[in-house]
Amino acid sequence: MGTRRRARELAMQALFYMDTQKNSSPKMLERFCENFNLPQKVRPFFLQLVNGVLAAQPQIDFLIEKYSKNWKVQRMSCVDRNVMRVAVFEMLFCPDIPPKVSINEAIDVAKKFGTEESGAFINGIVDRIRILLDLVQFGLALSVSLAKAAEEPGAQGGHTGKIRSDDPAQPERRQHQRVP
């Protein structure tokens, strides 16, 4: 098993533990680490995931709830919601990990620790979030591209701020001819 897979599994288990205890304090994380004796190679990514999810949990839970049809996060199984939290955190804050990798890893972890339906349930929700993030990223890239194009001197098709009388987009400014 790869280092990152092991870190994801342990992160989900740590979040599960803190979730069921209703206590996400550093002391609880420390207690988890002491009991599971994390391998040194796994520890940095594990801590990034757990601390990142805890720090961004309100935003992550908002997205999960928004894109799950008629489900409140607290009504989802504890395994499913924590697997999704890790995957959504990765998609939001780990640009070095392709979103589809995060989704596939989440499905595999869910199949191992969740129910028979967990993989499909998680895939549906997390993939909808991925589509949203792709659209947002595309919109931002397009905005930046258009802004740069507008700043270039002599840009083709750029708006100069002047209204031309022959501009078809400005019909109220056009000269109307009377037909005899």
C-alpha positions as CSV (number, residue, x, y, z in Angstrom):
1,M,0.0,0.0,0.0
2,G,1.3,3.4,-0.9
3,T,2.2,6.1,1.6
4,R,-0.5,8.5,0.5
5,R,-3.2,5.7,0.6
6,R,-2.1,4.8,4.1
7,A,-2.2,8.5,5.2
8,R,-5.7,8.9,3.7
9,E,-7.0,5.8,5.6
10,L,-5.4,6.9,8.9
11,A,-6.7,10.4,8.3
12,M,-10.3,9.1,7.8
13,Q,-9.9,7.0,10.9
14,A,-8.6,9.9,13.0
15,L,-11.4,12.1,11.8
16,F,-13.9,9.3,12.5
17,Y,-12.5,8.9,16.0
18,M,-12.8,12.7,16.8
19,D,-16.2,12.8,15.1
20,T,-17.7,10.1,17.3
21,Q,-16.1,11.5,20.4
22,K,-17.4,15.0,19.4
23,N,-13.9,16.4,20.2
24,S,-11.5,17.5,17.6
25,S,-8.9,19.0,20.0
26,P,-5.2,18.6,19.4
27,K,-5.2,16.2,22.5
28,M,-7.5,13.8,20.7
29,L,-5.3,13.8,17.6
30,E,-2.3,13.2,19.8
31,R,-4.0,10.3,21.5
32,F,-5.0,8.8,18.1
33,C,-1.3,9.1,16.9
34,E,0.0,7.4,20.1
35,N,-2.4,4.5,19.7
36,F,-1.8,3.9,16.0
37,N,2.0,4.5,15.9
38,L,2.0,6.2,12.6
39,P,5.0,5.4,10.3
40,Q,7.3,8.4,9.8
41,K,6.8,8.4,6.0
42,V,3.0,8.7,6.4
43,R,2.9,11.3,9.2
44,P,3.4,14.6,7.1
45,F,0.6,13.9,4.7
46,F,-1.6,12.4,7.4
47,L,-1.2,15.6,9.5
48,Q,-1.8,17.8,6.5
49,L,-5.1,16.0,5.8
50,V,-6.4,15.9,9.3
51,N,-5.4,19.5,10.3
52,G,-6.6,20.8,6.9
53,V,-10.0,19.1,7.2
54,L,-10.5,20.3,10.7
55,A,-9.5,23.9,9.7
56,A,-11.8,24.0,6.7
57,Q,-14.6,21.7,8.0
58,P,-17.4,24.3,7.8
59,Q,-16.7,25.1,4.2
60,I,-16.2,21.4,3.3
61,D,-19.4,20.3,5.0
62,F,-21.3,23.1,3.3
63,L,-20.2,21.8,-0.1
64,I,-20.9,18.2,0.8
65,E,-24.4,19.0,2.0
66,K,-25.1,21.3,-0.9
67,Y,-24.2,18.6,-3.5
68,S,-25.8,15.7,-1.7
69,K,-29.4,15.5,-2.6
70,N,-31.6,15.8,0.5
71,W,-28.9,14.7,3.0
72,K,-27.6,16.6,6.0
73,V,-24.0,15.9,6.7
74,Q,-24.7,14.7,10.3
75,R,-27.2,12.1,9.0
76,M,-24.6,10.5,6.7
77,S,-22.6,7.6,8.0
78,C,-19.6,8.7,9.9
79,V,-17.2,6.8,7.6
80,D,-18.8,8.3,4.5
81,R,-18.7,11.9,5.7
82,N,-15.1,11.7,6.8
83,V,-14.0,10.0,3.6
84,M,-15.7,12.8,1.6
85,R,-14.2,15.5,3.9
86,V,-10.7,14.2,3.1
87,A,-11.4,14.1,-0.7
88,V,-13.0,17.5,-0.8
89,F,-10.1,19.0,1.2
90,E,-7.6,17.5,-1.3
91,M,-9.6,19.0,-4.2
92,L,-9.7,22.4,-2.6
93,F,-6.2,22.7,-1.1
94,C,-3.9,20.1,-2.7
95,P,-3.2,21.3,-6.3
96,D,-0.6,18.7,-6.8
97,I,-3.3,15.9,-6.5
98,P,-5.6,15.6,-9.6
99,P,-9.2,15.7,-8.4
100,K,-10.0,12.4,-10.1
101,V,-7.2,10.8,-8.0
102,S,-8.8,12.2,-4.9
103,I,-12.2,10.8,-5.9
104,N,-10.8,7.3,-6.8
105,E,-8.9,7.2,-3.5
106,A,-12.1,8.2,-1.6
107,I,-14.1,5.5,-3.3
108,D,-11.4,2.8,-2.5
109,V,-11.2,3.9,1.1
110,A,-15.0,3.9,1.4
111,K,-15.2,0.4,-0.1
112,K,-12.7,-0.8,2.5
113,F,-14.3,0.9,5.6
114,G,-17.9,1.8,4.6
115,T,-20.9,-0.1,3.4
116,E,-21.6,-1.7,0.1
117,E,-23.3,1.5,-1.1
118,S,-20.6,3.9,0.2
119,G,-18.5,4.0,-3.0
120,A,-21.4,5.0,-5.3
121,F,-22.8,7.4,-2.7
122,I,-19.4,9.2,-2.2
123,N,-18.6,9.2,-6.0
124,G,-21.9,10.9,-6.8
125,I,-21.4,13.7,-4.3
126,V,-17.7,14.3,-4.6
127,D,-17.9,14.2,-8.4
128,R,-20.6,17.0,-8.4
129,I,-18.3,19.1,-6.2
130,R,-15.4,18.4,-8.7
131,I,-17.6,19.6,-11.6
132,L,-18.4,22.8,-9.6
133,L,-14.7,23.4,-8.9
134,D,-13.8,22.8,-12.5
135,L,-16.4,25.4,-13.6
136,V,-15.1,27.9,-11.0
137,Q,-11.5,27.4,-12.1
138,F,-12.5,27.7,-15.8
139,G,-14.4,30.9,-15.0
140,L,-11.4,32.4,-13.1
141,A,-9.0,31.5,-15.9
142,L,-11.3,33.0,-18.5
143,S,-11.7,36.2,-16.4
144,V,-7.9,36.5,-16.1
145,S,-7.4,35.9,-19.8
146,L,-10.0,38.5,-20.8
147,A,-8.6,41.0,-18.3
148,K,-5.1,40.5,-19.7
149,A,-6.4,40.8,-23.3
150,A,-8.2,44.1,-22.5
151,E,-5.0,45.5,-20.9
152,E,-2.9,45.0,-24.0
153,P,-2.5,48.1,-26.2
154,G,-4.3,47.8,-29.5
155,A,-6.1,44.7,-28.4
156,Q,-8.5,43.3,-31.0
157,G,-12.1,43.5,-30.0
158,G,-11.3,45.3,-26.8
159,H,-13.7,48.0,-25.7
160,T,-12.2,51.4,-26.0
161,G,-14.8,53.1,-23.8
162,K,-16.1,55.2,-26.8
163,I,-19.5,54.5,-28.3
164,R,-19.5,54.4,-32.0
165,S,-22.5,55.6,-33.9
166,D,-22.3,52.5,-36.2
167,D,-22.1,50.0,-33.3
168,P,-24.9,47.5,-33.7
169,A,-24.8,46.8,-30.0
170,Q,-25.9,50.3,-29.4
171,P,-29.2,50.6,-31.4
172,E,-30.3,53.7,-29.7
173,R,-27.3,55.6,-31.1
174,R,-27.7,54.4,-34.7
175,Q,-28.9,56.9,-37.3
176,H,-32.3,55.8,-38.6
177,Q,-33.1,56.4,-42.2
178,R,-36.6,57.0,-43.3
179,V,-37.9,54.9,-46.0
180,P,-40.0,56.9,-48.6
